[in-house]
Amino acid sequence: MNHPQSLFWSTRRYVRITSRRDDGYVEFDFSVGDSDLTVELIMNDTMFEHFCRINEVQTLDADESGIERSRERWRFEG
């Protein structure tokens, strides 16, 4: 019996930094399995580094995901 391969990899975790603030906080997008489905989070720099280490994240830039293009569409369409 053939079982279809899952298209969702729960072990893959991604971070895309959107801003490093002057007050020591990091704003970032975090995703699990699909780098285009994200939640926006903010943590101080120490917590952020710990969070990334624990989750073994892959850091993305804007060119490695469709996130920024998708956000731009939402801003100007409608």
MOPAC internal coordinates of N, CA, C and O (Angstrom, degrees):
PM7 1SCF
backbone

  N    0.0000 0     0.00 0     0.00 0    0    0    0
  C    1.4498 1     0.00 0     0.00 0    1    0    0
  C    1.5315 1   108.71 1     0.00 0    2    1    0
  O    1.2310 1   120.28 1   -48.81 1    3    2    1
  N    1.3123 1   117.07 1   131.19 1    3    2    1
  C    1.4629 1   121.87 1   178.58 1    5    3    2
  C    1.5186 1   109.73 1   -89.30 1    6    5    3
  O    1.2310 1   121.43 1   -47.22 1    7    6    5
  N    1.3100 1   114.87 1   132.78 1    7    6    5
  C    1.4589 1   120.68 1   175.48 1    9    7    6
  C    1.5150 1   107.93 1  -110.45 1   10    9    7
  O    1.2310 1   120.10 1   -53.08 1   11   10    9
  N    1.3264 1   117.42 1   126.92 1   11   10    9
  C    1.4678 1   118.59 1   179.93 1   13   11   10
  C    1.5277 1   110.10 1   -63.76 1   14   13   11
  O    1.2310 1   121.39 1   -37.45 1   15   14   13
  N    1.3100 1   114.95 1   142.55 1   15   14   13
  C    1.4595 1   120.31 1   178.43 1   17   15   14
  C    1.5192 1   109.50 1   -74.90 1   18   17   15
  O    1.2310 1   121.09 1   -43.88 1   19   18   17
  N    1.2985 1   115.51 1   136.12 1   19   18   17
  C    1.4529 1   121.10 1   179.56 1   21   19   18
  C    1.5259 1   110.50 1   -64.58 1   22   21   19
  O    1.2310 1   120.42 1   -39.91 1   23   22   21
  N    1.3136 1   116.80 1   140.09 1   23   22   21
  C    1.4585 1   121.85 1   176.05 1   25   23   22
  C    1.5252 1   111.52 1   -93.93 1   26   25   23
  O    1.2310 1   120.74 1  -179.60 1   27   26   25
  N    1.3198 1   116.20 1     0.40 1   27   26   25
  C    1.4592 1   121.45 1  -179.31 1   29   27   26
  C    1.5230 1   109.26 1  -116.81 1   30   29   27
  O    1.2310 1   120.58 1   -59.77 1   31   30   29
  N    1.3200 1   116.50 1   120.23 1   31   30   29
  C    1.4603 1   121.62 1  -179.48 1   33   31   30
  C    1.5135 1   108.71 1  -108.36 1   34   33   31
  O    1.2310 1   120.45 1   -80.46 1   35   34   33
  N    1.3195 1   116.74 1    99.54 1   35   34   33
  C    1.4663 1   120.93 1  -175.67 1   37   35   34
  C    1.5223 1   112.73 1   -67.63 1   38   37   35
  O    1.2310 1   120.16 1   165.53 1   39   38   37
  N    1.3152 1   117.30 1   -14.47 1   39   38   37
  C    1.4663 1   119.69 1   179.47 1   41   39   38
  C    1.5194 1   112.37 1   -85.48 1   42   41   39
  O    1.2310 1   119.69 1   167.37 1   43   42   41
  N    1.3147 1   118.20 1   -12.63 1   43   42   41
  C    1.4640 1   121.23 1   178.27 1   45   43   42
  C    1.5157 1   109.28 1   -89.15 1   46   45   43
  O    1.2310 1   121.35 1   -55.41 1   47   46   45
  N    1.3161 1   115.02 1   124.59 1   47   46   45
  C    1.4624 1   120.01 1  -179.14 1   49   47   46
  C    1.5295 1   108.69 1  -129.02 1   50   49   47
  O    1.2310 1   121.39 1   -40.15 1   51   50   49
  N    1.3223 1   114.95 1   139.85 1   51   50   49
  C    1.4591 1   120.60 1  -173.50 1   53   51   50
  C    1.5275 1   110.72 1  -127.82 1   54   53   51
  O    1.2310 1   121.39 1   -32.02 1   55   54   53
  N    1.3289 1   114.95 1   147.98 1   55   54   53
  C    1.4571 1   122.58 1   174.20 1   57   55   54
  C    1.5166 1   107.71 1  -131.53 1   58   57   55
  O    1.2310 1   121.00 1   -43.66 1   59   58   57
  N    1.3143 1   115.69 1   136.34 1   59   58   57
  C    1.4623 1   121.80 1   173.06 1   61   59   58
  C    1.5138 1   107.12 1  -129.83 1   62   61   59
  O    1.2310 1   120.44 1   -69.02 1   63   62   61
  N    1.3221 1   116.77 1   110.98 1   63   62   61
  C    1.4644 1   121.67 1  -178.89 1   65   63   62
  C    1.5226 1   108.63 1   -72.14 1   66   65   63
  O    1.2310 1   121.26 1   -52.48 1   67   66   65
  N    1.3251 1   115.19 1   127.52 1   67   66   65
  C    1.4636 1   120.08 1   178.67 1   69   67   66
  C    1.5194 1   112.20 1  -103.04 1   70   69   67
  O    1.2310 1   120.42 1   156.08 1   71   70   69
  N    1.3531 1   116.80 1   -23.92 1   71   70   69
  C    1.4661 1   119.77 1   179.35 1   73   71   70
  C    1.5197 1   110.59 1  -165.25 1   74   73   71
  O    1.2310 1   121.08 1   -41.05 1   75   74   73
  N    1.3210 1   115.55 1   138.95 1   75   74   73
  C    1.4741 1   121.64 1   168.36 1   77   75   74
  C    1.5223 1   105.83 1  -111.77 1   78   77   75
  O    1.2310 1   121.38 1   -68.56 1   79   78   77
  N    1.3129 1   114.97 1   111.44 1   79   78   77
  C    1.4637 1   120.45 1  -173.65 1   81   79   78
  C    1.5203 1   112.04 1   -84.00 1   82   81   79
  O    1.2310 1   120.90 1   -23.05 1   83   82   81
  N    1.3137 1   115.88 1   156.95 1   83   82   81
  C    1.4677 1   122.39 1   179.47 1   85   83   82
  C    1.5243 1   112.67 1   -64.80 1   86   85   83
  O    1.2310 1   120.14 1   157.10 1   87   86   85
  N    1.3444 1   117.35 1   -22.90 1   87   86   85
  C    1.4641 1   120.35 1  -178.64 1   89   87   86
  C    1.5357 1   113.17 1   -86.87 1   90   89   87
  O    1.2310 1   120.48 1  -170.02 1   91   90   89
  N    1.3567 1   116.70 1     9.98 1   91   90   89
  C    1.4587 1   120.34 1   175.58 1   93   91   90
  C    1.5147 1   115.19 1    91.04 1   94   93   91
  O    1.2310 1   120.00 1  -171.33 1   95   94   93
  N    1.3188 1   117.60 1     8.67 1   95   94   93
  C    1.4549 1   121.15 1   179.05 1   97   95   94
  C    1.5289 1   110.97 1  -101.58 1   98   97   95
  O    1.2310 1   121.67 1   -29.44 1   99   98   97
  N    1.3269 1   114.41 1   150.56 1   99   98   97
  C    1.4553 1   122.09 1   178.47 1  101   99   98
  C    1.5196 1   108.00 1  -115.58 1  102  101   99
  O    1.2310 1   120.45 1   -54.33 1  103  102  101
  N    1.3260 1   116.74 1   125.67 1  103  102  101
  C    1.4581 1   122.26 1   173.52 1  105  103  102
  C    1.5181 1   106.53 1   -98.60 1  106  105  103
  O    1.2310 1   120.43 1   -46.88 1  107  106  105
  N    1.3430 1   116.78 1   133.12 1  107  106  105
  C    1.4547 1   118.85 1  -175.98 1  109  107  106
  C    1.5196 1   111.53 1  -155.27 1  110  109  107
  O    1.2310 1   121.86 1   -18.93 1  111  110  109
  N    1.3253 1   114.04 1   161.07 1  111  110  109
  C    1.4553 1   122.44 1   173.33 1  113  111  110
  C    1.5197 1   107.17 1  -100.17 1  114  113  111
  O    1.2310 1   120.59 1   -43.64 1  115  114  113
  N    1.3260 1   116.47 1   136.36 1  115  114  113
  C    1.4580 1   121.77 1   178.74 1  117  115  114
  C    1.5185 1   108.14 1  -124.04 1  118  117  115
  O    1.2310 1   120.87 1   -42.78 1  119  118  117
  N    1.3239 1   115.94 1   137.22 1  119  118  117
  C    1.4567 1   119.58 1   178.17 1  121  119  118
  C    1.5201 1   110.56 1  -141.94 1  122  121  119
  O    1.2310 1   121.79 1   -24.76 1  123  122  121
  N    1.3184 1   114.17 1   155.24 1  123  122  121
  C    1.4661 1   122.16 1   178.29 1  125  123  122
  C    1.5200 1   107.30 1  -125.20 1  126  125  123
  O    1.2310 1   121.01 1   -57.15 1  127  126  125
  N    1.3224 1   115.66 1   122.85 1  127  126  125
  C    1.4595 1   120.51 1   174.13 1  129  127  126
  C    1.5123 1   115.35 1    84.32 1  130  129  127
  O    1.2310 1   119.54 1   138.37 1  131  130  129
  N    1.3089 1   118.47 1   -41.63 1  131  130  129
  C    1.4650 1   123.03 1  -177.65 1  133  131  130
  C    1.5221 1   108.03 1  -135.45 1  134  133  131
  O    1.2310 1   120.68 1   -65.68 1  135  134  133
  N    1.3236 1   116.31 1   114.32 1  135  134  133
  C    1.4665 1   119.88 1  -174.21 1  137  135  134
  C    1.5208 1   113.58 1   -68.64 1  138  137  135
  O    1.2310 1   119.56 1   169.86 1  139  138  137
  N    1.3195 1   118.45 1   -10.14 1  139  138  137
  C    1.4621 1   121.02 1   178.53 1  141  139  138
  C    1.5305 1   113.11 1   -91.32 1  142  141  139
  O    1.2310 1   119.77 1   169.13 1  143  142  141
  N    1.3353 1   118.05 1   -10.87 1  143  142  141
  C    1.4658 1   122.43 1   177.37 1  145  143  142
  C    1.5201 1   107.53 1  -106.39 1  146  145  143
  O    1.2310 1   120.31 1   -71.38 1  147  146  145
  N    1.3188 1   117.02 1   108.62 1  147  146  145
  C    1.4599 1   120.08 1  -170.91 1  149  147  146
  C    1.5183 1   112.86 1  -128.58 1  150  149  147
  O    1.2310 1   121.91 1   -16.68 1  151  150  149
  N    1.3219 1   113.96 1   163.32 1  151  150  149
  C    1.4572 1   122.36 1   165.53 1  153  151  150
  C    1.5265 1   106.43 1  -119.88 1  154  153  151
  O    1.2310 1   120.60 1   -34.94 1  155  154  153
  N    1.3028 1   116.45 1   145.06 1  155  154  153
  C    1.4543 1   121.14 1   178.25 1  157  155  154
  C    1.5165 1   108.27 1   -91.39 1  158  157  155
  O    1.2310 1   120.57 1   -50.94 1  159  158  157
  N    1.3256 1   116.52 1   129.06 1  159  158  157
  C    1.4574 1   122.09 1  -179.19 1  161  159  158
  C    1.5173 1   109.94 1  -130.31 1  162  161  159
  O    1.2310 1   121.09 1   -17.72 1  163  162  161
  N    1.3364 1   115.53 1   162.28 1  163  162  161
  C    1.4556 1   122.25 1   174.98 1  165  163  162
  C    1.5258 1   107.73 1  -142.12 1  166  165  163
  O    1.2310 1   120.88 1   -46.40 1  167  166  165
  N    1.3279 1   115.93 1   133.60 1  167  166  165
  C    1.4657 1   122.55 1   179.18 1  169  167  166
  C    1.5179 1   108.52 1  -146.38 1  170  169  167
  O    1.2310 1   121.30 1   -22.68 1  171  170  169
  N    1.3339 1   115.12 1   157.32 1  171  170  169
  C    1.4623 1   116.20 1   173.14 1  173  171  170
  C    1.5227 1   107.56 1   -69.72 1  174  173  171
  O    1.2310 1   120.35 1   -17.66 1  175  174  173
  N    1.3155 1   116.94 1   162.34 1  175  174  173
  C    1.4571 1   122.35 1  -172.33 1  177  175  174
  C    1.5299 1   112.63 1   -57.64 1  178  177  175
  O    1.2310 1   119.74 1   138.34 1  179  178  177
  N    1.3260 1   118.11 1   -41.66 1  179  178  177
  C    1.4639 1   121.72 1  -179.66 1  181  179  178
  C    1.5208 1   111.02 1   -63.61 1  182  181  179
  O    1.2310 1   120.55 1   133.47 1  183  182  181
  N    1.3260 1   116.56 1   -46.53 1  183  182  181
  C    1.4689 1   120.54 1   178.97 1  185  183  182
  C    1.5270 1   110.97 1   -64.74 1  186  185  183
  O    1.2310 1   120.52 1   140.82 1  187  186  185
  N    1.3294 1   116.61 1   -39.18 1  187  186  185
  C    1.4586 1   120.98 1   179.84 1  189  187  186
  C    1.5310 1   110.67 1   -61.07 1  190  189  187
  O    1.2310 1   120.23 1   133.15 1  191  190  189
  N    1.3292 1   117.17 1   -46.85 1  191  190  189
  C    1.4671 1   120.64 1   179.35 1  193  191  190
  C    1.5380 1   110.53 1   -61.20 1  194  193  191
  O    1.2310 1   120.47 1   138.22 1  195  194  193
  N    1.3156 1   116.71 1   -41.78 1  195  194  193
  C    1.4693 1   121.74 1   177.84 1  197  195  194
  C    1.5321 1   110.38 1   -63.93 1  198  197  195
  O    1.2310 1   120.24 1   134.39 1  199  198  197
  N    1.3278 1   117.14 1   -45.61 1  199  198  197
  C    1.4618 1   123.53 1   178.66 1  201  199  198
  C    1.5349 1   110.57 1   -56.94 1  202  201  199
  O    1.2310 1   120.68 1   134.16 1  203  202  201
  N    1.3187 1   116.30 1   -45.84 1  203  202  201
  C    1.4705 1   120.92 1  -179.40 1  205  203  202
  C    1.5250 1   111.45 1   -65.09 1  206  205  203
  O    1.2310 1   120.90 1   139.40 1  207  206  205
  N    1.3154 1   115.89 1   -40.60 1  207  206  205
  C    1.4643 1   120.23 1  -179.55 1  209  207  206
  C    1.5339 1   110.66 1   -65.63 1  210  209  207
  O    1.2310 1   120.19 1   132.25 1  211  210  209
  N    1.3107 1   117.25 1   -47.75 1  211  210  209
  C    1.4645 1   121.95 1  -179.05 1  213  211  210
  C    1.5290 1   111.38 1   -61.97 1  214  213  211
  O    1.2310 1   120.45 1   138.82 1  215  214  213
  N    1.3241 1   116.75 1   -41.18 1  215  214  213
  C    1.4618 1   121.15 1  -177.12 1  217  215  214
  C    1.5182 1   113.53 1   -86.95 1  218  217  215
  O    1.2310 1   120.30 1   176.63 1  219  218  217
  N    1.3276 1   117.04 1    -3.37 1  219  218  217
  C    1.4682 1   121.78 1   179.58 1  221  219  218
  C    1.5275 1   110.46 1    48.23 1  222  221  219
  O    1.2310 1   121.02 1  -125.31 1  223  222  221
  N    1.3301 1   115.66 1    54.69 1  223  222  221
  C    1.4602 1   121.81 1  -174.15 1  225  223  222
  C    1.5198 1   112.14 1   -76.27 1  226  225  223
  O    1.2310 1   122.17 1   -23.43 1  227  226  225
  N    1.3016 1   113.45 1   156.57 1  227  226  225
  C    1.4553 1   121.97 1   168.89 1  229  227  226
  C    1.5242 1   105.11 1  -103.32 1  230  229  227
  O    1.2310 1   120.17 1   -54.46 1  231  230  229
  N    1.3229 1   117.27 1   125.54 1  231  230  229
  C    1.4569 1   121.28 1  -179.58 1  233  231  230
  C    1.5162 1   109.50 1   -85.81 1  234  233  231
  O    1.2310 1   120.97 1   -50.68 1  235  234  233
  N    1.3229 1   115.75 1   129.32 1  235  234  233
  C    1.4629 1   122.36 1   179.97 1  237  235  234
  C    1.5113 1   110.11 1  -109.39 1  238  237  235
  O    1.2310 1   120.76 1   -28.54 1  239  238  237
  N    1.3272 1   116.15 1   151.46 1  239  238  237
  C    1.4520 1   119.54 1   167.99 1  241  239  238
  C    1.5235 1   107.36 1  -106.24 1  242  241  239
  O    1.2310 1   119.97 1    -2.70 1  243  242  241
  N    1.3145 1   117.66 1   177.30 1  243  242  241
  C    1.4693 1   121.44 1  -174.67 1  245  243  242
  C    1.5200 1   112.13 1   -60.46 1  246  245  243
  O    1.2310 1   119.55 1   149.47 1  247  246  245
  N    1.3228 1   118.46 1   -30.53 1  247  246  245
  C    1.4592 1   121.29 1  -177.88 1  249  247  246
  C    1.5185 1   113.00 1   -75.14 1  250  249  247
  O    1.2310 1   119.59 1   163.09 1  251  250  249
  N    1.3214 1   118.38 1   -16.91 1  251  250  249
  C    1.4597 1   121.83 1  -175.86 1  253  251  250
  C    1.5239 1   113.62 1   -92.98 1  254  253  251
  O    1.2310 1   120.14 1  -177.20 1  255  254  253
  N    1.2906 1   117.34 1     2.80 1  255  254  253
  C    1.4586 1   119.44 1   176.68 1  257  255  254
  C    1.5135 1   108.81 1  -147.48 1  258  257  255
  O    1.2310 1   121.00 1   -16.91 1  259  258  257
  N    1.3162 1   115.70 1   163.09 1  259  258  257
  C    1.4536 1   120.72 1   179.12 1  261  259  258
  C    1.5111 1   112.55 1   -89.89 1  262  261  259
  O    1.2310 1   120.29 1  -169.58 1  263  262  261
  N    1.3177 1   117.06 1    10.42 1  263  262  261
  C    1.4628 1   121.39 1  -172.68 1  265  263  262
  C    1.5214 1   111.84 1   -59.91 1  266  265  263
  O    1.2310 1   120.18 1   127.45 1  267  266  265
  N    1.3185 1   117.26 1   -52.55 1  267  266  265
  C    1.4654 1   120.08 1  -175.56 1  269  267  266
  C    1.5218 1   111.30 1   -63.84 1  270  269  267
  O    1.2310 1   119.93 1   138.18 1  271  270  269
  N    1.3269 1   117.73 1   -41.82 1  271  270  269
  C    1.4607 1   120.28 1   177.59 1  273  271  270
  C    1.5231 1   110.59 1   -61.91 1  274  273  271
  O    1.2310 1   120.47 1   140.11 1  275  274  273
  N    1.3239 1   116.70 1   -39.89 1  275  274  273
  C    1.4574 1   120.75 1   179.28 1  277  275  274
  C    1.5253 1   111.03 1   -64.97 1  278  277  275
  O    1.2310 1   120.13 1   138.16 1  279  278  277
  N    1.3157 1   117.36 1   -41.84 1  279  278  277
  C    1.4675 1   121.08 1   178.46 1  281  279  278
  C    1.5168 1   111.08 1   -62.87 1  282  281  279
  O    1.2310 1   120.60 1   138.57 1  283  282  281
  N    1.3254 1   116.45 1   -41.43 1  283  282  281
  C    1.4549 1   120.26 1   179.36 1  285  283  282
  C    1.5201 1   110.91 1   -61.83 1  286  285  283
  O    1.2310 1   120.20 1   140.38 1  287  286  285
  N    1.3293 1   117.22 1   -39.62 1  287  286  285
  C    1.4638 1   120.70 1   177.61 1  289  287  286
  C    1.5179 1   110.83 1   -60.28 1  290  289  287
  O    1.2310 1   119.86 1   136.22 1  291  290  289
  N    1.3416 1   117.87 1   -43.78 1  291  290  289
  C    1.4575 1   121.57 1  -178.97 1  293  291  290
  C    1.5150 1   111.18 1   -64.82 1  294  293  291
  O    1.2310 1   120.13 1   145.73 1  295  294  293
  N    1.3075 1   117.35 1   -34.27 1  295  294  293
  C    1.4697 1   120.47 1  -178.59 1  297  295  294
  C    1.5223 1   111.97 1   -69.70 1  298  297  295
  O    1.2310 1   120.15 1   143.79 1  299  298  297
  N    1.3455 1   117.32 1   -36.21 1  299  298  297
  C    1.4595 1   119.61 1  -170.03 1  301  299  298
  C    1.5228 1   114.31 1  -108.76 1  302  301  299
  O    1.2310 1   119.62 1   170.97 1  303  302  301
  N    1.3059 1   118.33 1    -9.03 1  303  302  301
  C    1.4589 1   120.09 1   177.38 1  305  303  302
  C    1.5190 1   109.61 1   -97.26 1  306  305  303
  O    1.2310 1   120.93 1   -20.17 1  307  306  305
  N    1.2632 1   115.83 1   159.83 1  307  306  305
  C    1.4425 1   117.94 1   171.98 1  309  307  306
  C    1.4452 1   112.63 1   119.27 1  310  309  307
  O    1.2310 1   120.10 1   180.00 1  311  310  309

